[in-house]
């Protein structure tokens, strides 16, 4: 006959009260009971499996109560029963000295799961969570000196026992996941616990790194698995944060202490542990023709977690992807590059990952906007830029094709109004558009991808948003200077928030549009050989300005007289996008940059198109030929890193050097008069070209250019002012300085 509920309640209450008292009065008996197990035999004290359960619960309540009052966010938390903090610490000290930590570790390792319910927590979870409560509760920050010394001894003992048993405990979790991988929010605490305890141990003792980084340790794989199986953004973020911090040695200052005495494991070996954690534990040893590569699997995991839509998690996810790419690239420089090539190729082709990342970029940059939402957009741009900067044109094309399919340029169009106001975003975007534009001019950039990219432009709404913001900044700065009389320190190299990047951004967007909309003579990509894959030097707009139209333009906008359309219908349909540029007088300066887009900044096409001539070291150059300042920039590309040259080259196009210094010598006075007229008109149209800043004058001086007559006009000297220059140490030092000051743009690894 079954017991009544009231009888069961009385028994439970009696047993619970008994073991609560025994924790204080007889901690040794309490610890002995923890070795019985739920189905074990009666021990010398007469305790059985039922007592095991109540003893475990009594220890948990003390440990949990102590942890709650120790954590800062839980100050003032209710204590267990009528116990004071001192009583709880005394009870825990007695339990630790009696061996409770050792008993709990054995339970994690040995406790069987065959008697638990299907939806219950895994058998090793209860003792493991008590271990976590113990190490948190033994924190000594808020104690007086005497109590702290005593507590420190107890805490060190507990930590040592846990670390001594860590390998066996983590192996148990790894080999027998039990219910910890069930896709149910009720099991999220199981997937969170290992990371939390591991993180605390790493902060407390640097020797924990030896346990985690041991070649046969499953700790990193276990955290990776828990990250992959997490069903909430918060648990996924904590697991990924711990994982990322450990494999990139950024977790705490303790890592420096560890690395003083230990060799740093290779990044590839650590990443392979992460890959191992992403494998399906039920498919061990099984392989098939449709198996994913490790790189594809980790990108799929990151993409699935991005789909949570949580900005805080997404920043961590994108940063992890960025760090893997950089880490593998650095490893490839000194060893086999197959790991890097595999990951980079998978990332370039992962439409799902990029689509999920772009979907999160719809920021709302107001006073109430979350900081992480702004960080998210910068993280996306930083990763995208890292993948295209200084990379071969065919790889940039591969990425561009993925971005076109996943709607990147549409997202930028929709979010540019807010995006451009995020500190640092304009600078990243300036380099992003310019780098793609340069790759488009390469003979190895497939024309079918270029045709697809052409259908993404123009983006007048995005351009208008950038130029309006630049006007706002200009007006605001004028008012501030009038009110305060302060002058900006113009000796500084432009930082991430300098208005020059806003100005450079809309010009870079124009350059890319100009490249995409050049005439390809109607030939299929397969018909174009190396010599035929070149620019159409007619920079006039020949295509309808309405995006995706593709027809020949026959008439221009009667208002701005800059945008051309195939007919009245397209012009009417495009008015909503065109209006912000047309009515704000932005059309003329923007279309000027579109026409300049086909002029290459760097690479083989520069000399072929006559933009910079042959260069001073070419055997065909005569003794009487003039070497231009632009030739000097070409020379510098042989002496500096590509990044530094790209920075100078971008600045050169922004400031008009390519347009007006690249056509050879022997200018007539008529040429010079036309040039001066152009300078005056272009200066009126350009909103912010600070070529007259002292630091840019320094660049001009180092390049051997005299710029006195046209100082402050927004462009450089007329062709007749060109003079001979040579490669000097001074030029090189200046270039290195530019590289150093701007390297943080790309967060170069």
C-alpha positions, 0 to 999 in steps of 0.5 A: 500500500502506497504512502499518503502524500502527507506521510511522504512530506513528513518523511522528506521534512524529517530527512531534510532537517536531519541532514541540514543539521549534520552538515554543521555537526558532523561534516565527515558523516555527510561526506561519507554519505556522498560516496554511497550513491542513490542505489548503494549499500548501507554504510557504517553510519547506517546511511543508505541511498536515500540518505545520499540524496538528502546529504547531497541536497543539504550540501547543495543548499549551503554551497548555493546560499554562500555563492549567492551572497558572494557574487556582487550582483547577489549582495543582500541575497536571502540566506539559507534558513536562519544561517548567517554568512559566518555560519555558512562559511564555517559549515563549508570550511568543515565540509571542505576539510572533511573531503566534500570536494573529493567526494563530489568529484568522484560523483561527477566521474562515477555516478551512473545515469541509468536510473534517471528519467529521460528528461532529467538532468544528467547524472554528473550535473548535480555534483558538478554544479555544487563544485561550482557553487563551492568555488564561487562561495569561497571567494575572499574579497569581502573578508577581513585579513584573518578570515581571508587567510583562513578562507584562502587556505580552504579555497586553495584546497578546493581548487587543487582537488578540482584541478587534479580531477579535471581531466577525468571529469571533463572526459566523463562529460565528453564520452557520456553526454547523457542528456546534456545535448538535448535540444531543450532549454531545460538543459541549457544550464548543463551546457553552461556549467563547464565553461563557467567553472573553467573560466573561474579556475583559469582566473584563479590559477594559471596552472589550469592552462596545463590541464586544458591545453594538454594534447589529450584534453577534451576540455576545449572540445567539450566547450565547443560541443556545448556551444554548438548545442546551445539553444539560447544566445546567452549560453552560446555567447558565454561558451564562445567567449570562453572558447575564443579567449582560451585559444587566442590566449586573451582570457586573463593575465594568468596566461602570460605567467603560463607562457613564461614556462610553457611553449604556446601550442599551435593555433591549428592544433587548438582549432582542431579541438574546436572542430572535434567538438562540432562533430556529431557524437552519434556518428563517430567513425561514420563517413559519407560522400556528403560529409561537411569539411571542418571549416563548413561545419564551424561556419554552419554552427556560427550561422545557426547561432547568428540566427538567434538575432542577438547583437551581443552574441553576434559581435562575439561570433563575428569576432571569432570568425575574424580571429580564426581567419587571421590565426590560420593566415598567420599559421599558413605563413610558416607551415602548410596553408591547406587549413587556411585555404580551406577555411577562407574558401568556405567563408567566401562561399558561405551564403548562409553565414553572410546572409545571417550576418547582414540581416543583423545590420539594421541598426538604429543609432539613437541615444537609446541604441544599444552599444552592441548594435553599433559594434555589430555593424563594425564587426561585420564590416571589419570581417568583410574588409579583412577578406578582401584587403590585399587579396587576389582579385579572383578571391575578391570576385568570389566573395563579391559574388556571394555578397551580391547573392546575399544582398550586402549592397541592399543592406548597406543601402537600407542602413547607410543613414545610421551606419555612417554615424557609427564611429569608425564605420565610414573609414572601414567602408571607404577601404571596402569600396575602394578595394573592391573597385581596384579588384574589378579592374584586374584582368582576373576579375570575371566579367560575369561577376562584374555584370552581376555587380553592375546591377547593384548600382547606382545606390543613390539613397546610400550616397545621398545619406553619406553626403547629407551627413557630411553636410551636417558635419560641416555645418556643425563644425562651422557653428562650433568654431564660431561659438568657441573660437577653437581650431582643430589640431590639423597636425593629427593624422585622421582618426576613425571619426575624421570627416575626411572618411565621410568624404572619401566614402561617397567618392569610393562608392562613386568609383565602384559604380564607375567601374561597374558601369563601364562599357563591356562592348556587349561581349561575353566573358569567354570571348574576352582575352587578356588584352581585351579585358581592359577599361573603356576609357570613355568615362561618360555615363552610357547606361540608364541610371535606374538600377537594374535597367541596363539600357542605353541612356538617351536623356538626362535629368533636366535639374541636375543634368548629371544623371542619364536615363533610357526614357521618361518612365525609368526616370519617373520610377527612379525619382524617389532615389534620385531626389535626395542627390538631385535636390541637394546639389550632390549630383555634380560632385558624385558623378565626377567620382563616377567618371574617375572610377575607371582610373586605376590606383595601383597595379598593372593597368596603371601604366598601360592606361597612361595614368602614371607613365612608365616609372623612373626605373623603366629601361624605355624612359629617356634621360630627358623625360620627366618623372612625375609625383605619381611615378613616385607613388608607383616607385613606393609600391616596391619599397613598402607594404601593400597596405601603406601603398593602398592608403597613399593611393586612396588619398591620392585619388581623393585629392585628385593626384591621379586625375591631374598628374598622370598624363606626362609632361609638357603642359601648355599655358592653356592646359594650366589655365584650364586646370586652374578653372577646374580646381576652382569649380571642383573645390566648390563642389567638394565638401571636405578635401583637406589637402591643405592640412599640414600633414598632407603638405608634408606628403607633397613635400616628400614627393618633391612637389611644389604647391604654392600657387594653388595652396588650399584649393583642394587639389594639387599642382598643375602639370607644368609644376611637375619636377623630377624626384628620386626615391629617398629615405625620407619618402620611405620613412614618411610612407612607414609613418602613414602605414603605422598610423592607419594600420588599425583601420583593418585591425591588421593581425 
